[in-house]
Amino acid sequence: MTRAAGNRFVRKALVPFLALTAVTAVNVPPAWSVVSRWRHDRLVNSLPYKESHGFWQTVELPGSMRVNAIHAALLPSGKILLIAGSGNKVDQFKAGTFRTVVFDPATGSATEVPTPTDLFCSGHTFLPDGKLLVAGGTLRYEVLEPDVTHAGGSMTVKNESPDRPRTFPKGTVFVAPSGRRYLAGDEFTVPAATKKVTRAGKVTVTASATTVWVDAAGAGAEYATGCAGSTGSRA
């Protein structure tokens, strides 16, 4: 074999070898990625890992129990409390349709819990005895321009009687000095006033106060007072 022939032989032999090396270098990272994902999935789906760290699961509620939940809490029983309230829907709020659902992951069943008030956007925390305290919620949905037709705002109502608290129903009418009428948007209670008697026999009564939302009974800009926290009187 001549030197030239030998050189040609070497070149022909090196070309397939280099190509094989390049292919191997390209395919190794994807193969390792597949193995890595497989090992990760096997780990996070193992029972010891789930018991130690928990796991995510898609909750498939029955069609009639599907709600637009704003809160979720894992109860001591292992069931999940889903609070929707009005579900961020004005029509359900006006209709008084407030919903809360308890879902059992073990059986896939769901039970609706009677909800008398709108707990949408409330706050909740567990008490030391394991009970869940839910506080707050939605009193009303804000009306934005150009839908605003009636003035509205907060009004401070005082109770100067120390004998008992005063409870007023929704729709209680307040009359301003101008004679314009305003309606309470919700039922509210004003605590009894504070009464103190000194050793000298002097009696001091401090009125209690609460703030309630009121809406103008009529439409028009003349119902806007421009001052917040005005005190009204019951008609």
C-alpha positions in Angstrom: 0.0 0.0 0.0 1.4 3.4 -0.9 1.6 6.4 1.4 -1.1 8.1 -0.6 -3.3 5.1 -0.4 -2.6 4.9 3.3 -3.6 8.5 3.7 -6.8 8.0 1.9 -7.6 5.0 4.0 -7.0 7.0 7.2 -9.3 9.9 6.0 -12.0 7.5 5.0 -11.9 5.8 8.4 -11.9 9.0 10.4 -15.0 10.5 8.8 -17.6 7.9 10.2 -15.9 8.0 13.6 -16.2 11.8 13.9 -19.8 11.7 12.8 -20.7 9.1 15.4 -19.0 11.2 18.0 -21.1 14.2 17.1 -24.4 12.3 17.1 -23.6 10.9 20.5 -22.7 14.3 21.9 -26.1 15.7 20.7 -28.3 12.9 22.0 -26.8 12.5 25.5 -28.4 15.7 27.1 -32.0 14.9 26.0 -31.6 11.3 27.1 -30.4 12.5 30.5 -33.3 15.0 30.7 -35.8 12.1 30.2 -34.1 10.1 32.9 -34.0 13.0 35.3 -37.7 13.8 34.8 -38.6 10.1 35.3 -36.7 10.0 38.6 -38.3 13.3 39.7 -41.8 12.1 38.9 -41.2 8.8 40.7 -39.9 10.7 43.8 -42.7 13.3 44.1 -45.4 10.7 43.5 -44.1 8.2 46.1 -46.1 7.8 49.2 -43.3 8.8 51.7 -42.8 12.0 49.7 -46.5 12.9 49.7 -46.8 12.1 53.4 -43.9 14.4 54.2 -44.3 17.2 51.7 -47.9 17.0 50.5 -48.9 17.0 46.8 -51.1 18.9 44.3 -54.2 17.4 42.8 -56.8 18.6 40.4 -60.2 18.7 42.2 -63.0 17.5 40.0 -66.2 18.7 41.6 -69.7 17.5 40.5 -71.2 19.9 38.0 -73.8 21.2 40.5 -71.1 21.8 43.1 -68.7 23.8 41.0 -68.2 27.3 42.5 -65.9 30.3 41.9 -64.1 29.8 45.2 -62.1 32.7 46.6 -60.9 30.8 49.8 -59.9 27.2 50.5 -58.9 25.6 53.8 -57.8 22.0 54.6 -59.9 21.0 57.6 -58.6 18.7 60.4 -60.9 16.0 59.0 -58.9 16.0 55.8 -61.8 17.5 53.9 -61.5 20.8 52.0 -63.7 23.8 52.6 -64.3 25.9 49.5 -65.8 29.4 50.1 -67.3 31.2 47.1 -69.9 33.5 48.6 -71.4 35.4 45.7 -68.6 34.2 43.5 -67.7 37.7 42.4 -71.1 38.0 40.6 -73.3 41.0 41.2 -76.5 39.1 40.2 -75.8 36.4 42.7 -75.1 39.0 45.4 -78.4 40.8 44.7 -80.3 37.4 44.7 -78.7 36.5 48.0 -77.1 33.4 46.5 -74.0 32.6 48.6 -72.3 29.3 48.4 -69.8 27.2 50.4 -68.8 23.6 49.6 -67.0 20.9 51.6 -65.1 18.5 49.3 -63.9 15.1 50.5 -60.8 14.0 48.5 -61.0 10.5 49.8 -64.4 9.8 48.2 -64.7 12.6 45.6 -68.1 13.7 47.1 -69.1 17.3 47.9 -71.6 18.8 50.3 -73.0 22.3 50.2 -73.0 24.3 53.4 -75.8 26.9 54.0 -74.2 30.4 53.8 -76.5 33.3 55.0 -74.1 36.2 54.1 -71.6 36.9 51.4 -68.2 35.6 52.5 -66.5 36.5 49.3 -63.1 38.3 50.1 -63.4 37.5 53.8 -60.5 36.4 56.0 -60.1 33.1 57.8 -57.9 31.5 60.4 -57.8 28.4 62.5 -58.5 28.7 66.2 -56.5 26.6 68.8 -59.4 24.1 69.1 -59.2 23.4 65.3 -62.3 25.3 64.3 -62.1 27.7 61.4 -63.0 31.3 62.0 -64.2 33.2 58.9 -64.6 37.0 59.3 -65.6 39.8 57.0 -66.9 39.4 53.4 -68.6 41.6 50.9 -71.3 44.1 52.0 -71.9 45.5 48.5 -70.5 45.7 45.0 -69.1 49.1 44.0 -71.0 50.9 41.3 -68.7 52.6 38.8 -69.4 55.4 36.4 -71.4 55.8 34.2 -73.7 53.5 36.2 -73.8 55.8 39.3 -77.2 57.5 39.6 -77.6 57.8 43.4 -75.2 59.3 45.9 -73.9 57.0 48.6 -71.5 57.1 51.5 -70.9 56.3 55.1 -72.9 57.8 57.9 -72.1 57.8 61.6 -75.0 56.8 63.9 -74.8 57.4 67.6 -76.7 55.9 70.6 -76.8 58.1 73.7 -78.8 55.6 75.7 -76.8 53.5 78.2 -79.8 51.2 78.7 -79.6 49.0 75.6 -78.1 48.7 72.1 -80.2 49.8 69.2 -80.7 47.6 66.1 -81.9 49.1 62.8 -83.2 47.1 59.8 -81.9 47.4 56.3 -83.7 50.4 54.6 -83.8 52.5 57.7 -84.5 56.1 56.6 -82.3 59.0 57.7 -83.3 62.6 57.1 -80.7 65.3 56.5 -81.3 68.9 57.7 -82.0 69.7 54.0 -85.0 67.2 54.1 -83.3 64.8 51.7 -83.6 61.1 52.7 -81.0 58.4 52.8 -81.5 54.7 53.2 -79.3 52.3 55.2 -77.8 49.6 52.9 -77.7 46.9 55.6 -79.1 46.0 59.0 -76.8 47.4 61.8 -76.6 47.7 65.5 -75.4 50.6 67.6 -74.0 49.5 71.0 -75.4 51.0 74.2 -73.7 54.2 75.5 -71.1 53.9 78.2 -72.3 55.1 81.7 -69.9 56.0 84.5 -70.7 57.1 88.0 -68.0 58.8 90.1 -67.7 58.5 93.9 -69.2 62.0 94.1 -72.3 60.7 92.4 -71.7 62.4 89.1 -72.9 60.5 86.1 -71.1 60.6 82.7 -72.6 59.1 79.6 -70.5 58.6 76.5 -72.4 57.9 73.4 -71.5 54.9 71.3 -71.2 55.1 67.5 -71.2 52.9 64.5 -70.7 53.6 60.8 -73.3 52.4 58.2 -73.4 52.7 54.5 -76.4 54.8 53.1 -77.7 55.5 49.6 -79.7 58.5 48.6 -83.4 57.9 48.2 -83.5 59.9 45.1 -81.2 60.4 42.0 -79.2 63.5 41.3 -76.1 65.4 42.3 -78.0 67.4 44.9 -77.9 64.4 47.3 -74.1 64.5 47.4 -73.1 66.4 50.6 -69.4 66.4 50.0 -68.7 65.4 53.6 -68.1 61.9 54.9 -69.3 60.6 58.2 -72.3 62.9 58.6 -74.7 62.0 61.5 -78.3 61.5 60.4 -81.5 61.0 62.3 -84.0 58.2 61.9 -87.3 59.2 60.2 
